[in-house]
Amino acid sequence: MKEGNARDSIRPGFTVDVIRKEDQRNGRKTRGIVREILTGSSFHPHGIKVRLSDGTVGRVAEVVEKSSHGTEKQP
């Protein structure tokens, strides 16, 4: 299972690559910081839907960095 498919592997503040709905056919990724998790279920086969800090909405293709800019400790 990919990290972007599981809701519990994504947190606000994480840097992620998302695929916007209009980019699904070409696979273009947009990088940003998660502001809000929009998918309510714990798993989605196409990626968890999030809103980035700039307002972009897309499904997480990859988690790039698991830090909240120094506010969250990593194991």
C-alpha positions in Angstrom: 0.0 0.0 0.0 1.3 3.5 -0.9 1.7 6.0 1.9 -0.7 8.5 0.1 -3.6 5.9 0.3 -3.7 5.8 4.1 -5.2 8.7 6.0 -3.2 7.9 9.1 0.1 8.5 7.3 -0.8 12.1 6.4 -1.0 15.1 8.7 -1.4 18.8 8.3 2.0 20.4 7.8 3.4 17.5 5.8 4.9 18.3 2.4 3.2 16.1 -0.2 2.9 15.7 -4.0 -0.7 15.7 -5.1 -2.5 15.0 -8.4 -5.3 17.5 -9.1 -8.4 16.2 -10.8 -7.5 18.1 -14.0 -4.1 16.5 -14.0 -5.3 12.9 -13.6 -4.8 12.0 -17.3 -1.3 13.5 -17.6 -0.1 12.6 -14.1 1.3 16.0 -13.3 2.1 16.4 -9.6 1.8 19.6 -7.6 3.9 19.9 -4.4 2.6 21.7 -1.3 2.0 21.6 2.4 -1.2 19.9 3.7 -3.6 22.4 5.3 -6.6 20.0 5.6 -7.5 16.4 5.0 -10.7 16.1 3.0 -11.1 12.3 2.8 -13.1 11.0 5.7 -12.3 7.3 5.2 -9.1 5.7 6.5 -8.1 4.4 3.0 -8.7 5.5 -0.6 -7.2 3.5 -3.6 -6.5 6.7 -5.6 -5.0 8.6 -2.7 -6.3 10.7 0.2 -7.8 14.0 -0.9 -6.3 17.0 0.8 -6.3 20.8 0.5 -2.9 22.4 0.4 -1.9 25.7 2.1 -2.4 27.5 -1.2 -5.9 26.2 -1.6 -5.1 23.5 -4.2 -7.2 20.3 -3.8 -5.8 16.9 -5.0 -5.1 13.3 -4.1 -1.8 12.5 -2.4 0.5 10.7 -4.7 3.5 10.8 -2.4 4.5 12.1 1.1 7.7 14.1 0.6 8.5 15.3 4.1 6.9 14.2 7.4 7.6 17.3 9.4 5.3 20.1 10.4 8.1 22.7 10.2 9.7 21.7 13.4 6.4 21.4 15.4 6.2 17.6 15.2 8.8 15.1 16.4 9.7 12.2 14.2 10.4 8.7 15.7 
